[in-house]
Amino acid sequence: MLQAERYRMICTHVQQQGSALVAELSVMCQVSPETIRRDLTVLEKNRKLIRSFGGAVALDAPAPLSFEAAGEDYGHTGVDRAESFRKRTEEHPDNKMKIAKSALQFVQPGDCILLDNSSTCWFLARQIPDMEITVVTNSVKIIQALACRGRVRIIGVGGEYSERHDDFHGPVAENAIRNFQINTFFFSCQGLNQENGVRDGNEINAKLKQVMLQVSEKKILLADASKFEQYAFCKICMLDEVDILITNELLSKKYHNDNPSLKIIEANR
């Protein structure tokens, strides 16, 4: 099978199914998983699909499939995967800063808090003063942000490293998290809505956050207004599993009406 034919087959399958795993694409194309991973990296670079840990997700509005002019440059895989985190920090920074400052009221001396790999939690970490707390995180960026705090105890969760998000994930990270007892878990998401809950863009990240929820006494979701009513690939949890939602602006009163046990804080007020 020619490379261009394989690209076309992968894109068609992902578009029809909505998503696909590396293992099933490997069997379908009769090539190794390593070859499929390289293919997915190339296809994401050329905006044919969205690369996810363990597979790929279809674009909402995929570009026309055209590989005839691919050539040698099309096969280049030198993608700067750190760009994804930088891009997230550049999206709605003012709103994320307001949310982070509002979340500080739930960070108390003596606490053991857990921060996920989100850019909003990175904004929160930068606001945490030098105080006697323990911070557990899988984010390298958050560790770096807190490194200058002499009284903050930092525990980094190991596992498989992701250049794209500058964090650690996978079974090793999940097993490490299960050993902790957390006072407050701060986390964000890619999208949320009343019907489908709080969601993330890939299944491995969502699974790790599910483990983080299990070991935490208080769960605080940090989500700016752009996250509401947005679709994302995998469910993290339902809104009734969250204790506090902090946002810059709540665009619909239904979140108050349908979640009476959920405390909602609007940072703009």
Residue pairs with C-beta under 8 A, 6 or more apart in sequence:
1 9
1 29
1 30
1 31
3 67
3 70
3 75
4 67
4 68
4 70
6 29
6 31
6 39
7 39
7 42
7 43
7 48
7 65
7 67
7 70
8 65
8 67
9 28
9 29
10 20
10 25
10 29
10 36
10 39
10 40
10 43
10 49
10 56
11 43
11 48
11 49
11 62
11 65
12 65
13 20
13 25
13 28
14 20
14 49
14 56
14 57
14 58
15 49
15 58
15 59
15 62
17 58
18 57
18 58
19 52
19 55
19 56
19 57
19 58
19 233
20 55
20 56
21 54
21 55
22 33
22 36
22 37
22 40
22 54
22 55
23 33
25 36
25 39
25 40
25 55
25 56
26 32
26 33
26 35
26 36
29 35
29 36
38 77
40 49
40 51
40 55
40 56
41 51
41 77
41 79
42 74
42 75
42 76
42 77
43 49
43 51
43 56
44 50
44 51
44 56
44 79
45 76
45 77
45 79
46 74
47 59
47 63
48 59
48 62
48 63
48 65
49 56
49 57
49 58
49 59
49 62
50 56
50 57
50 58
50 59
50 201
52 201
52 202
52 203
52 233
53 162
53 169
53 202
53 203
53 204
53 205
54 202
54 203
54 204
55 203
57 201
57 202
57 233
67 74
81 162
81 163
81 164
82 163
82 164
82 166
84 164
84 165
85 119
85 141
85 164
85 165
85 166
88 118
88 119
89 119
89 122
89 123
91 119
91 226
92 224
92 226
92 248
93 123
95 224
95 225
95 226
95 248
95 249
95 267
96 119
96 120
96 123
96 222
96 224
97 123
97 127
98 248
98 267
98 268
99 120
99 123
99 124
99 222
99 223
99 224
99 246
99 247
99 248
99 267
100 120
100 123
100 124
100 126
100 127
100 222
101 127
101 267
102 246
102 265
102 267
103 124
103 186
103 220
103 222
103 246
104 124
104 127
104 128
106 184
106 186
106 218
106 220
106 244
107 113
107 128
107 131
107 133
107 184
108 133
109 131
109 132
109 133
110 132
110 133
111 133
111 134
111 183
111 184
112 133
112 134
112 136
112 180
112 181
112 182
112 183
113 133
113 134
113 135
113 136
113 182
113 183
113 184
113 185
113 186
114 135
114 136
114 137
114 177
114 180
114 182
114 184
114 185
114 186
114 212
114 215
114 216
115 121
115 124
115 125
115 135
115 136
115 137
115 139
115 142
115 186
115 187
116 137
116 138
116 139
116 185
116 186
116 187
116 188
116 208
116 209
116 212
117 137
117 138
117 139
117 141
117 142
117 165
117 166
117 167
117 169
117 205
118 139
118 187
118 188
118 189
118 222
119 188
120 188
120 222
120 223
120 224
121 137
121 139
121 142
121 186
121 187
121 188
121 222
122 139
122 141
122 142
122 145
124 186
124 222
125 135
125 137
125 142
125 145
125 146
126 145
128 135
128 146
128 149
128 152
129 149
130 149
130 150
130 151
130 152
131 149
131 151
131 152
132 151
132 152
133 151
133 152
133 153
134 152
134 153
134 154
134 155
135 142
135 146
135 152
135 153
135 154
135 155
136 155
136 157
136 177
136 180
136 182
137 143
137 154
137 155
137 156
137 157
138 156
138 157
138 159
138 167
138 168
138 169
138 173
138 177
138 208
139 165
139 166
139 167
140 156
140 166
140 167
140 168
141 166
141 167
143 154
143 156
146 152
146 154
147 154
155 180
156 168
157 168
157 173
157 176
157 177
158 168
158 172
158 173
158 176
159 168
159 169
159 170
159 171
159 172
159 173
159 174
159 176
160 168
160 169
160 170
160 172
160 173
161 167
161 168
162 168
162 169
165 205
169 204
169 205
169 208
170 204
170 208
173 208
174 207
174 208
174 211
177 208
177 211
177 212
177 215
178 211
178 214
178 215
180 215
181 215
181 217
182 212
182 215
182 216
182 217
183 216
183 217
183 218
184 216
184 217
184 218
184 219
184 220
185 212
185 213
185 215
185 216
185 218
185 219
185 220
186 220
186 222
187 209
187 212
187 213
187 219
187 220
187 221
187 222
187 236
188 221
188 222
188 223
188 227
189 198
189 199
189 200
189 221
189 223
189 227
189 232
189 236
190 199
190 200
190 201
190 227
190 230
190 232
190 233
191 199
191 227
191 228
191 229
191 230
191 231
191 232
192 198
192 199
192 221
192 223
192 227
192 228
192 229
192 230
192 239
193 228
193 229
193 230
193 231
194 239
194 254
194 255
194 258
194 259
196 231
196 235
197 235
197 236
197 237
197 238
197 239
198 221
198 223
198 235
198 236
198 237
198 238
198 239
198 242
199 206
199 230
199 231
199 232
199 233
199 234
199 235
199 236
200 206
200 209
200 232
200 233
200 234
200 236
201 232
201 233
201 234
202 233
202 234
203 233
203 234
205 234
206 233
206 234
206 235
206 236
207 234
209 236
209 237
210 236
210 237
213 219
213 236
213 237
213 241
218 243
218 244
219 237
219 241
219 242
219 243
219 244
220 242
220 243
220 244
220 245
220 246
221 242
221 244
221 245
221 246
222 246
222 247
223 245
223 246
223 247
224 247
224 248
225 247
225 248
225 249
225 250
225 251
227 247
228 247
228 250
228 251
228 252
228 255
229 251
229 252
239 245
239 255
239 258
239 259
239 262
240 259
240 261
240 262
242 262
243 262
243 263
244 262
244 263
244 264
244 265
245 255
245 262
245 263
245 264
245 265
246 264
246 265
246 267
247 264
247 265
247 266
247 267
248 266
248 267
248 268
249 266
249 268
250 256
250 264
250 266
255 262
255 264
256 264
